[in-house]
Amino acid sequence: MAALELISKPSFAARSNLALRDMMHATVMWRLCWTLAWLDIKLRYRGSLLGPFWLTMSTAVMIGSMGFLYGTLFQMDLQHYFPFLALSIVLWAFLSSLIQEACVCFTQAEGMIRAVRMPFTLYAGRVVMRNLLVLAHNVVVIVVVDLLVGLNPGWVGLLAIPAFVLWLALAVALCLLLGVLCARFRDIPPIVASIVQIAFFMSAVIWQPSQLKENEYLLALNPFFTLLDRKASCRERVSSPV
């Protein structure tokens, strides 16, 4: 005779408490998260002489070539365009890499998830810290470009600190969201990759917002531009001639 088993689903408050507890446990284990991220970087560039600085060199070469090309095509002052392009390219590289790796943050760690019981937020933080280490290497390019053109952001540059903290919080949330969705629906990662590729040309990365003139208001419809707007606009104002 079959037995009827009734199982009640946890309430929203119970699920919220589980999620909060998971985040708190991952925060306590931040040293492990940092170690795993550093190990990923070491394994990625194992046997390389310069390690992650190869990526820094490639970024510098790309900014230099694109700066001369698009600066000439758009007829812009290279002294003002290069700092804008360097900042935009480095931040976009961090953003696009983070989005694409967020799609596989759980599927790539499937073996560890099945073998060891650890907070799921830890895997999201691992992706964020790994990309943060790469960004730290690429920031050298921004500093060098600013020194070469004699640009001093001044006290306005300090506004980047709270803005970047907000970026990191949003990055962890994005990894958790995309990681869960892409683990359930395997068709989402290629869709996300296509959207990111299109957004690169639609966002103010290699061209400045002021070039749209009276149509600049259309950029508000682009969520990627919203993430870069404050930094790009600030850089454009600081670097513009008096």
N, C-alpha and C positions, 0 to 999 in steps of 0.2 A: 504494500500500500504506500503510495507516494506521500511524502511529508511536505507540507506547505511551510516555507520559511519566509518570514517577513523581515526585510532589512530596511531600516530607515536611513535616508541620506542625511549627512551632516548639514546643519543649518548654515546660513551665510556667516553668522557670527563665529561658528566653530571653524569654518574654512578660513576665515580671516585670521583667527588666532593661530592656526597652523602655519599660515603664510608668514605672519609676523614672527613666530617662533623660528621658522626656517631662516629668515633674514637675520635674526639676532644671533643664531648659532653660526651663520656664515661670517658675520662681523667679528665674532670672537676668534674665528679661525683665519683671520686675514693674513697671518704669516704663511700658512699653508697655501693660501690662494696666490700670494706673491711668489712663493717658491715654485709653484706649478707654472705660473706665467713665465718666470725667468728660465725655467727648464725648457719650455716650449721654444723660447728664443734661441737658447743654446743648441737645441737639437736641429732647429731650422737652418742655422748657419754653422753646423758642425763641420770642421775641416777647412773653414774659410779663414783667410788671413785677417781681413778687416771686419768680418762678422756683419752686424746690422749696419755698419757704416757704408757697406755697398749700396744699401737702399738710400742712404743719405746722399751718396755721390750721384746715383741715378736721378734722384729728385732734383739735385742742383743742376745737373745737365739738362733735364727737362725744362726747368724754370728758365734757364739761360736761353735755350733754343726757342721756347715758346714766347719768351719775353721779347726777343728781337723780331720774331715773325709777326705775332699779333700786334705788337706795339707799332710796327711799320704799317700793317694792314689797317689798323684802327686810327693811325696817325696821332698817336699819343706820345707825350713826353716820357721817355724811358725812365728817367729819374723818379717819376711819380708812379709809373705803371709797374715797375719791378717789385717794389715793396708790397703793393696790392696783390700781384700775381703770386708772389712767394707765400704770403699768408694764406691766400685762398687755396692754393694747390696743397699745401701741407695740411690744412684743416680738412679739406675735402678727402684727401687720402686717408686720414684718420676716420672720418665719418663713413666713407664707402666701405673701407675694410671692416669696420666695426659692424655695419649692417649685414654684410655678407657672411661674416664669421658668426654673427648672432644666430643666423638661420641653422647652423649646424653645431651649436654649442652643446646640445644634449646628445645628438646622434653620434658625434665624434667621440664623446665620452661614454658611449654605451657600455663598454666593457667595465670601466671604473664604476659606473652607476650600478651595474648588476653585482659587482664584486664587493664594493665597500659602501656602507651606509653613511652618506654625508649630505649636508644641506644642498638643495638644488641651486640655491642662490650662489653657492660657491663656484659653480661652473660658469655662471654668468659673470661673476667677478673675475674669474680667470681670463675670460675673453677680453674684458675691459682693461685689465692690467697688462695683458700681452700687447694690446694695441697702444696702451699708454707708454710702454717702453719704446715701441717703434716711434711714436710721436716725439718722445724726448730726444731721440737721435736726429729727427728731421727738424726740430726747432733750431738746431745749429744753422741751418740754411737761412732761416728768417733773420737770425741775428747777424749773420755775415752780410746779407743783402742790405739790411738797415745800416750797417757800418759803412758799407761801400758807397751808398748814396747819401750818407750823412743825415739819416733820419733819426730823430729822437721823439718817441711818442709822448714823453713827459708823464705827468701824473695820470693822464687819461689811460695809459696802458695798464694801470693797476686795476681798472674795471674788469680786465680779463680774468682776474683771479676768482671773484664770486661767480662770474659767468661760466667759467670752466668747471667749477664745482657743480653747478647745475647741470652742465653737460654730462658729467660723470654719473650723476644720479639718474638722469634720463637714459644714459647708456645701459645701466644695469637693468632698468625697467624694460628697455627695448630688447635686450638679450633674453629676458624671461618671457616676454610676449612672443617674439619671433621663434625662440627656441622651442616653446611648447607647440605653437601652430605648425612649424615645419617638421617636428617629430611626428605629428599626427597626419599632416597632409604633405607628402613629399614633392608635390608639384609647385609648392610655394617658393622654394629657393631660386629656381631659374626665373620665375616671374619677378622676384625681388631684384635679381641681378640685372634684368632688362630695364626695370624702372630706374635703378640707380644709374645705369649707363645713359639713359635718356635725360635724367635729371641733371647730369653733368653739363650738358650743352644748354639746357633750359634755365639753369641757375647762373647767378652772377659769379662765376669762378674765373673764367678767362676774359670776360668782358665786364665793364663796370656798369652799375645800375643807371648812372646818369646818361648812358648812351641811348637809352630808350626814350629819353626826353618826356613828351607828354604821355607816353604809354607806360611810364614807370610804375603806375599804380597796379598794373597787372601782376607784378612780382609778388604782391601780397597773397596771391592765390597759390603760390608755390611754397609748400612747407619746408623744402630744403633751403630755400632762400631765407626763410624766417630764422633758421638756425645760424646762418652766416651773415645775416643782415647787420647786426650790431657791430660785429668785428669789421666787416667790409666797409660799412659806412664810416665807422670811426677811423679806419685806416685811410679812407679816401679824404676825409676832412683834414686829418693831421698832415697828410702828404701834399695837400693842395697848396699852391703858392699863395702868399698873402697879397 
